[in-house]
Amino acid sequence: MNEEEIFIHSTAIVHPKAQLDKGVIVGPFSCVGEKVKIGKNTRLEAHVFISGLTEIGQDCSFFPFSSIGTEPQDVTYKGEETIVKIGDRNVFREFVTINRGTIKGGGQTIIGNDNYFMAYSHIAHDCKVGNQTIFLHGATLGGHVLVDDLATVGALSGVHQFCRIGKYAYIGGSSVITQDVLPFSRVAGARPPFVLGLNAVGLRRQGFSRERIKNLKEMFKIIFYSELNTSQALEKMKENFKPGEDRDEIINFINSSKRGIIKKTG
């Protein structure tokens, strides 16, 4: 086949009203529903199931037994038409599940660009995932979770409904997250989870300078390792650091938190 052709395996089932762009490949025993839209050069391996009102961007890869766009696992859902929106260049490994939104949650589950979802990871209804995130094996989001860009959710970790994971945050394996995770931080553990400090290794890999990392470490000392409460810590940060991308990211994140941030240190 050339770049302009669509390939549908003879054993696949694709609804005649489904919209497939140029270069899409639908592998053996895969199923594509009536209201599905699939962007250019996206590939479905064998046994992929995509249903509901689901929009998928370009150059995505779906591995066997991934299930995308199914009904939300919410007892109040009554069959309303809600949606999954997926951006470009995402990878969904084996047995990944992504549910549609609910009316009460805005009706949309949204995935950005360049994300990697390892086997058995789950994105529940009304979640919003940014760009360049990584979900390790069995990572699970409850409903209405927000995951910002470049965050990592560790293997077998669960994130409670309505929590938020900040930019560049790293959640260790087998963690239970019940409050918001501060940008740039490392968190791990359960009952309760602990802040392990700055995600310095991850930040260096993303090209952060030594000076930038040093400043973030100083901010973390104020927030997590001083005797100040959160309001006092934010005021001291404003006094000690000039307005800037990282300082403002942390301050705005804390001020907008509805569940509070994880502050217990380990």
C-alpha positions, 0 to 999 in steps of 0.5 A: 500500500502507498501513503494514500491508501487505507488498509483494512484487514479482511477480518476487521469490522469497520462501520461504513460511517466511520471516518478513516483518513489517508494511510490508516491501517486497521489490523486483524479482528479490530473493530471500529464503530460508527462515530469514530474518526481516525487521523492520517497514518494511525495504525491499529494492530490486531484486536483493537476496539474503538467505539463511541464518539471518538476522535483520534489524531495522526500517527497514533499506534494502538496495540492489541486489546486496547479498548478506546471510547467505551462508556464511562464506568459511572453508575449515573451514566444514562447513555448520553453522547459524550466523547473521547478526543485524542491528539497526535503521535500517541502510543497505546500499548496492550490492554489500555482502556480509555472511557468517554466523558460524562455529562456532569463532568463536561462530557469529554475525556481528552488526551494531548500529543506524544503520550505513551501509555504502557500496558494495562494503564487506564484513563477514566471518564472526564480525565484530561491528559496533556502532552509527552506524559508517560503512564507505566504498566497498570497506571490508573486514573480515576474520573476527572483527573488532570495530568499536566505535560511531561508528568510520569505516573508509575506502574500500578499507581492509582490516582483518586478522582479530581486530583491533579498531577503537575508538570514534570512530576514523577509518581513512583510505582504502586503509589496511591494519590489522593491529593494534588502532586506539585509540579517538578516533584517526586512522590511515592508510597501509599497511606499516605504518599510521601514527597521525595523531593525535586524530580531532579533527574527528570528535569536534567533529562529535559534540559533544565540548567543547573541554575534552574534546578538549584532555584527549584530546590530552594523553593522546595525547601521553603514549601516542604522542609520549613516550618511555614504553613502553605500560605506563609511559604508562598509569601516567602517564595514571592519575596525570595524569587522574582516572577518567572515560569517555574515560581509562577507555575508552583504558586498558581498550582497551589492556589488553584488546588481544590484537594490540597497538595501532598506535603508529607515528606519521606 
